[in-house]
């Protein structure tokens, strides 16, 4: 009897194992099918963005005349990526020096087209070109001024023009937002992407999954296989300034700010660290130690918020600060002074070593 029961139990256990294995196999096949479907969807997205945008991407070349160690003239060739932003032939690319660039041209489909530098900004590492003799056929990428920022973890795509290769697709994720890196302070908050950028790929356009422009690649972080882009909203303002003034007009606040944790170490506070003596800011009554709560009605949670708010204001504007001092809220109107009225050293961002 015991042996019979043991045999029955063994057969039942084997049947249970077969049923469990069959169930696991079926579920794994479903998961595999779902995974395959997701990969194919991503592949279609990459291919769709590439096919629709590749005709707007170009290679930019600039020949710069310098002196050799023997003080003899020599020409240095630099190569970037770029993209058309208008039907009139305007091209955005990485920063180009306007004082000693001897010749600038773009290449599209193996053909060269001369271009002029409309304006260039070393601080954001962006230049605007006007192609002189336009290609017979090209697409352009629209700048959406009110484009919202993507959440961290969102998919991001780029179409670059590496070295002498044809336009090339890349993709990654949005990985962060910063207004400074190490000791370099940016004029606004840049978007960090997990898309590595190699030689000649600075100046490439970046897109979201809806195939809308989210910015221009302006710097590389090779240590973490990442890159920084300037968001489209800021890019639209930069293009407007380069078109009107051939440079970006920055405003200057004679104030140094600092960021500290709040009382419970769950957030940040932005404080006035110091003020230039005798400046309009000091005469307004603002004091070191004042906590910045709002700027022009927008909440200031960190230095990123502060730098963005200042970047999008014009020199000569008065900025309305709401500060906290001794548990009281006070309002101050501070003049955003034209930077050209002062002699300052601006931080510039590297040119991606391209």
Beta strands, then each sheet from edge to edge (+ up, - down):
strand 1: 57-67
strand 2: 73-84
strand 3: 90-94
strand 4: 101-108
strand 5: 111-121
strand 6: 126-131
strand 7: 155-160
strand 8: 168-181
strand 9: 184-193
strand 10: 205-207
strand 11: 213-221
strand 12: 226-231
strand 13: 251-252
strand 14: 255-261
strand 15: 268-275
strand 16: 291-295
strand 17: 298-299
strand 18: 318-325
strand 19: 328-335
strand 20: 337-338
sheet 1: 1+ 2- 3+ 6- 5+ 4- 1+
sheet 2: 7+ 8- 9+ 12- 11+ 10- 7+
sheet 3: 13+ 20-
sheet 4: 14+ 15- 16+ 17-
sheet 5: 14+ 15- 16+ 18- 19+
end
